[in-house]
Amino acid sequence: MEDNVDWRMDQWRTERPDIDPTPMGVVARIQRACRLLERELRDHFATHDLQLWEFDILGTLRRSGSPYQLTAGQLVESSMVTSGAITNRIDRLVARKLVTREVDPLNRRSVLISLTDGGRELIDRVVVHHVDLEAKLLSKLSGRDQEDLAGLLRKLLTSLGDYSPGNPLNPSD
């Protein structure tokens, strides 16, 4: 079965037989999958009155463990939010009473962001539906296919410099 990218690759092969468009096909599939998955996730989170970035920040705080509190810098490092966007996003979550912000008593130059009870209840409820949706979105892939895909994507991400916090190869540590 051919996808949209196969069609475009065939066009390139016809028009430019002197180049191998294989890398374009891989990158195009990653980009298309990302757009399609993000659309599904965005629509899903909207049913819970959340945006994707809000789920990311709330989830990052929740998975950090009790007391569900991180510095703004730790949030940037552990989530998919850039440092330039974090202040505005925290302000919006504070306004929604999903997180609190307070000066770190051990380091007055640092700010602690904590889940409120309401924020924790929301993320605990939504994450169950989120995992169910992701399982549905990947249901055409066998368990082995999902493991293989995850391994290949991990290999690609680390080759591009995307390491987990605390990894000795992570230049930001």
C-alpha angles and dihedrals in degrees: 000000000000126000131205091272092057089057092052092045090054089053091053092048090052096045098036109025088163093072131061107228094191095112089050089055094053094047092043091053092050090049094047093046089050093051094046094046093046090052091053092046093046091051091047095050091048088063086061093045091251136120122220093253091050091054089048094053095042090046092049091054092045095050091047087076132231127004083031091220133132137167116253088252092053089049091055091048095046101039136054093253124109121235091244092059100040100084094052092045093049089050090055093048091048089052089053089049091237094119138017128219124210138160112265105250090211095050116023091195090063131075124215119215116201135183114245119221088258092050091050093048090050096049092044090054097042097045091064091055090042093056090046091052093048090050089052092048090053096039094109088063119075119234089258091049090052091050091048092048092048090051093049093047090048089052091050094046095050090046086057091051100261105142132163118259109271094028108134089226091057105107092202092063 
